[in-house]
């Protein structure tokens, strides 16, 4: 699906370096202030790519050296490699609570810090967390669907196979909000992972039976939209999903997706790196930063307030 002029303009700006932020420290005279490792998730995707872009931008601004570590055997192995390469702060979007606990233990034994992005697990020893209020985001999604259906209809909730707590909290928020709508029934018996084929199959099982679909993760959103286009049901099936990367934005602009609950992966990576720079300078980072989320429509995606959320370089 092609990008239209305005979206192309903003995406082109995203490639430009950031300058002039008042929170940046003084330029380093003797090179980077320290080495930070961004640990790749096992389940990579558009959100992970956006997080990496944000971290890279902030690393330049805050005079940090950023290394990107991938390891097919898991984040624990990747963290061990990062520590061997001299990283004193580890940034990661945890694959699981067990992986995070192992990484934190390893980092503490090495005198290093761990900052988590996107998901907040209840693990002691994490220096800082950059996340969203997933329960509230789920409520936003439910409210958006209720508005689209005018309070009447059947909704399928497409959950996630991931054990990440954020997805479960989103689903809980959706169910809480739609539970207040007596004219709406919800089928929450469907879920999928990050596989496009798996999510498409899940959508095919439900799309002819419902008036709307809420997908709590990014791939589910893309698959719901893709199946709607394939079946020619874009004008009937209402779709509410999550994501703020290029594929979701294209589909929102073309009104295939009716509402997107937007979180900025770029902001998560950027603020995570900013917290890492605080650690490297010997200061105490904020324990938790909560990113803003909004329900964005095809008409409102180019409003200036939403541009600042989608593209954080917009002043």
C-alpha positions as CSV (number, residue, x, y, z in Angstrom):
1,X,0.0,0.0,0.0
2,X,1.5,3.3,-1.1
3,X,2.4,6.2,1.2
4,X,0.7,9.5,0.4
5,X,2.4,12.8,0.3
6,X,2.0,14.0,3.8
7,X,3.0,10.7,5.4
8,X,6.1,10.5,3.1
9,X,7.1,14.0,4.3
10,X,7.0,13.1,8.0
11,X,8.8,9.8,7.5
12,X,11.5,11.5,5.5
13,X,12.0,13.9,8.4
14,X,12.4,10.9,10.8
15,X,15.7,10.1,9.2
16,X,17.2,13.5,10.1
17,X,19.4,13.9,13.2
18,X,17.9,15.5,16.3
19,X,19.5,18.8,17.5
20,X,19.0,21.4,20.1
21,X,17.2,19.5,22.9
22,X,17.7,21.4,26.1
23,X,18.1,18.3,28.2
24,X,21.3,17.2,26.4
25,X,24.5,17.3,28.4
26,X,27.6,19.3,27.3
27,X,29.5,17.8,24.3
28,X,32.0,15.1,25.2
29,X,35.6,16.4,24.8
30,X,37.2,13.0,24.9
31,X,34.8,10.8,23.0
32,X,31.7,8.9,24.3
33,X,30.9,9.0,28.0
34,X,30.3,5.2,28.0
35,X,29.1,2.2,26.0
36,X,25.4,1.1,26.0
37,X,24.1,-2.1,24.5
38,X,20.7,-2.4,22.9
39,X,19.7,-6.1,23.2
40,X,17.6,-7.3,20.3
41,X,14.3,-9.1,21.1
42,X,13.8,-12.6,19.9
43,X,10.5,-11.5,18.3
44,X,11.7,-8.7,16.1
45,X,9.4,-6.4,14.2
46,X,8.5,-2.8,13.3
47,X,8.3,-1.8,17.0
48,X,11.8,-3.1,17.6
49,X,13.1,-1.3,14.5
50,X,11.6,2.0,15.8
51,X,13.1,1.5,19.2
52,X,16.5,1.1,17.7
53,X,16.1,4.3,15.6
54,X,15.2,6.2,18.7
55,X,18.1,4.8,20.7
56,X,20.5,5.6,17.8
57,X,19.3,9.2,17.7
58,X,19.7,9.7,21.4
59,X,23.1,8.1,21.5
60,X,24.4,10.8,19.2
61,X,22.7,13.5,21.2
62,X,23.9,12.4,24.6
63,X,27.4,11.4,23.6
64,X,27.0,7.6,24.2
65,X,28.4,4.8,22.2
66,X,25.6,2.4,21.2
67,X,26.2,-1.2,20.2
68,X,23.4,-3.4,18.9
69,X,23.6,-7.1,20.0
70,X,21.7,-9.9,18.4
71,X,21.9,-13.6,19.5
72,X,19.6,-16.2,18.2
73,X,19.8,-18.2,21.4
74,X,18.2,-15.6,23.6
75,X,18.6,-12.3,25.3
76,X,20.7,-13.8,28.1
77,X,23.4,-14.8,25.7
78,X,23.2,-11.5,24.0
79,X,23.6,-9.7,27.3
80,X,26.6,-11.8,28.2
81,X,28.2,-10.8,24.8
82,X,27.4,-7.1,25.5
83,X,29.0,-7.2,28.9
84,X,32.1,-8.9,27.4
85,X,32.3,-6.0,24.9
86,X,32.3,-3.5,27.7
87,X,28.7,-2.3,27.9
88,X,27.9,-0.7,31.3
89,X,24.2,-0.2,30.5
90,X,21.9,-2.7,28.9
91,X,18.7,-1.6,27.1
92,X,16.2,-4.3,26.3
93,X,12.5,-5.0,25.6
94,X,12.4,-8.2,27.6
95,X,11.2,-11.4,25.9
96,X,10.1,-12.9,29.2
97,X,10.4,-12.4,33.0
98,X,12.8,-15.2,33.3
99,X,15.1,-13.7,30.6
100,X,15.0,-10.4,32.4
101,X,15.8,-11.8,35.8
102,X,18.8,-13.6,34.3
103,X,20.0,-10.5,32.5
104,X,19.6,-8.3,35.7
105,X,21.6,-10.8,37.8
106,X,24.3,-11.0,35.2
107,X,24.5,-7.2,34.9
108,X,24.6,-6.6,38.6
109,X,27.5,-9.1,39.0
110,X,29.3,-7.1,36.4
111,X,28.5,-3.7,37.9
112,X,26.3,-2.7,35.0
113,X,22.7,-1.4,34.9
114,X,19.6,-2.6,33.1
115,X,16.9,-0.4,31.6
116,X,13.8,-2.0,30.2
117,X,11.7,-0.7,27.3
118,X,8.1,-1.3,26.4
119,X,7.1,-4.0,28.9
120,X,7.3,-3.6,32.7
121,X,8.0,-6.8,34.5
122,X,8.0,-6.9,38.4
123,X,11.8,-7.7,38.6
124,X,14.0,-6.2,41.2
125,X,17.2,-4.6,40.2
126,X,16.0,-2.8,37.0
127,X,17.4,0.7,37.0
128,X,14.7,2.3,35.0
129,X,11.6,1.3,32.9
130,X,10.2,3.1,29.9
131,X,6.7,1.8,29.2
132,X,3.0,2.7,28.6
133,X,-0.1,2.2,30.7
134,X,-1.3,-0.8,28.8
135,X,-4.5,-1.2,30.8
136,X,-5.5,2.4,30.0
137,X,-4.5,1.8,26.3
138,X,-6.8,-1.2,26.2
139,X,-9.6,0.9,27.6
140,X,-8.9,3.5,24.9
141,X,-9.2,0.7,22.2
142,X,-12.5,-0.5,23.7
143,X,-13.9,3.0,23.8
144,X,-12.9,3.6,20.2
145,X,-14.6,0.5,19.0
146,X,-17.8,1.3,21.0
147,X,-17.9,4.7,19.3
148,X,-17.4,3.2,15.9
149,X,-20.2,0.7,16.4
150,X,-22.4,3.2,18.1
151,X,-22.8,0.9,21.0
152,X,-24.2,-2.1,19.1
153,X,-22.6,-5.2,17.5
154,X,-20.2,-8.1,18.0
155,X,-16.5,-7.6,18.5
156,X,-13.7,-10.1,18.3
157,X,-10.7,-9.5,20.6
158,X,-7.6,-10.8,18.9
159,X,-5.2,-11.4,21.8
160,X,-1.5,-12.3,21.9
161,X,0.3,-15.6,22.3
162,X,3.1,-13.7,24.0
163,X,3.5,-13.9,27.8
164,X,4.5,-10.2,28.0
165,X,2.2,-8.6,30.6
166,X,1.5,-5.6,28.5
167,X,-0.6,-7.6,26.0
168,X,-2.7,-9.2,28.7
169,X,-3.2,-5.8,30.3
170,X,-4.4,-4.3,27.0
171,X,-6.9,-7.2,26.6
172,X,-8.1,-6.7,30.2
173,X,-8.7,-3.0,29.5
174,X,-10.6,-3.8,26.3
175,X,-12.9,-6.2,28.1
176,X,-13.4,-3.8,31.0
177,X,-14.5,-1.0,28.7
178,X,-16.7,-3.0,26.4
179,X,-18.2,-4.7,29.4
180,X,-19.9,-1.3,30.1
181,X,-21.6,-1.5,26.7
182,X,-24.8,-3.6,27.0
183,X,-25.3,-3.6,23.2
184,X,-21.9,-5.1,22.4
185,X,-20.9,-8.7,22.8
186,X,-17.2,-9.8,22.8
187,X,-15.6,-13.0,21.6
188,X,-12.2,-13.1,23.2
189,X,-11.3,-16.7,22.1
190,X,-8.7,-15.8,19.5
191,X,-5.0,-15.0,19.6
192,X,-1.9,-15.0,17.5
193,X,1.8,-14.3,17.8
194,X,4.1,-12.4,15.5
195,X,3.8,-14.7,12.4
196,X,1.9,-12.9,9.6
197,X,0.5,-16.3,8.4
198,X,-0.6,-17.3,11.9
199,X,-2.4,-14.0,12.5
200,X,-4.0,-14.0,9.1
201,X,-5.4,-17.5,9.8
202,X,-6.8,-16.4,13.1
203,X,-8.4,-13.4,11.4
204,X,-9.9,-15.6,8.7
205,X,-11.6,-17.7,11.3
206,X,-13.5,-14.7,12.8
207,X,-13.8,-11.9,10.2
208,X,-17.1,-13.1,8.7
209,X,-18.7,-13.4,12.2
210,X,-18.2,-10.0,13.7
211,X,-18.7,-6.3,13.1
212,X,-15.4,-5.2,14.5
213,X,-11.9,-6.5,15.5
214,X,-9.6,-5.2,18.2
215,X,-6.1,-6.5,17.9
216,X,-3.8,-6.0,21.0
217,X,-0.5,-6.4,19.2
218,X,1.0,-4.9,16.0
219,X,1.0,-8.0,13.8
220,X,-2.6,-8.8,14.6
221,X,-3.5,-5.3,13.6
222,X,-1.8,-5.7,10.2
223,X,-3.3,-9.1,9.6
224,X,-6.8,-7.9,10.4
225,X,-6.4,-5.0,7.9
226,X,-4.9,-7.2,5.3
227,X,-7.7,-9.7,5.4
228,X,-10.3,-6.9,5.3
229,X,-8.7,-5.6,2.1
230,X,-8.4,-9.0,0.6
231,X,-12.1,-9.8,1.2
232,X,-13.3,-6.3,0.2
233,X,-14.8,-5.7,3.7
234,X,-13.0,-2.4,4.4
235,X,-16.2,-0.5,4.5
236,X,-18.0,-2.9,6.9
237,X,-15.5,-4.4,9.4
238,X,-14.3,-1.9,11.9
239,X,-10.6,-2.4,13.0
240,X,-9.0,-0.9,16.1
241,X,-5.4,-1.8,16.7
242,X,-2.0,-0.9,18.1
243,X,1.1,0.5,16.4
244,X,2.8,3.6,15.2
245,X,5.2,2.3,12.6
246,X,5.0,2.8,8.8
247,X,2.8,-0.2,7.9
248,X,0.1,0.7,10.5
249,X,0.2,4.4,9.5
250,X,-0.3,3.6,5.8
251,X,-3.3,1.5,6.6
252,X,-4.7,4.2,9.0
253,X,-4.2,6.9,6.4
254,X,-6.1,4.8,3.8
255,X,-8.9,4.2,6.4
256,X,-8.5,0.5,6.4
257,X,-7.7,0.7,10.1
258,X,-10.3,2.9,11.8
259,X,-8.4,3.7,15.0
260,X,-4.8,3.2,16.1
261,X,-3.8,3.3,19.7
262,X,-0.5,4.9,19.3
263,X,2.7,4.4,21.3
264,X,6.0,5.6,19.9
265,X,8.7,3.0,19.7
266,X,11.0,5.8,18.7
267,X,10.3,7.6,21.9
268,X,10.8,4.5,24.0
269,X,14.3,4.0,22.5
270,X,15.1,7.7,22.7
271,X,14.1,8.0,26.4
272,X,15.7,4.7,27.3
273,X,19.0,5.9,25.9
274,X,18.6,9.3,27.7
275,X,18.1,7.3,31.0
276,X,21.3,5.3,30.1
277,X,23.2,8.6,29.7
278,X,22.1,9.6,33.1
279,X,23.5,6.4,34.6
280,X,26.7,6.8,32.7
281,X,27.1,10.4,34.1
282,X,26.8,9.0,37.6
283,X,23.3,10.3,38.3
284,X,20.1,8.5,39.4
285,X,17.7,7.7,36.5
286,X,14.0,8.0,36.9
287,X,12.6,4.7,38.1
288,X,9.7,4.7,35.5
289,X,8.7,6.8,32.5
290,X,5.3,6.3,31.1
291,X,4.8,7.2,27.5
292,X,1.6,8.9,26.2
293,X,-0.9,6.9,24.2
294,X,-3.7,8.2,22.1
295,X,-6.4,6.9,19.8
296,X,-5.6,8.3,16.4
297,X,-8.0,8.4,13.4
298,X,-7.4,8.8,9.7
299,X,-8.5,12.5,10.0
300,X,-6.5,13.3,13.2
301,X,-3.2,11.6,12.4
302,X,-1.8,14.8,10.9
303,X,-2.9,17.1,13.7
304,X,0.2,18.7,15.2
305,X,-0.3,17.2,18.7
306,X,-0.5,13.7,17.1
307,X,2.6,14.5,14.9
308,X,4.6,15.1,18.1
309,X,3.5,11.7,19.4
310,X,4.2,9.8,16.1
311,X,7.3,11.7,15.2
312,X,9.1,13.1,18.3
313,X,11.4,15.4,16.4
314,X,8.4,17.7,15.6
315,X,8.6,20.8,17.8
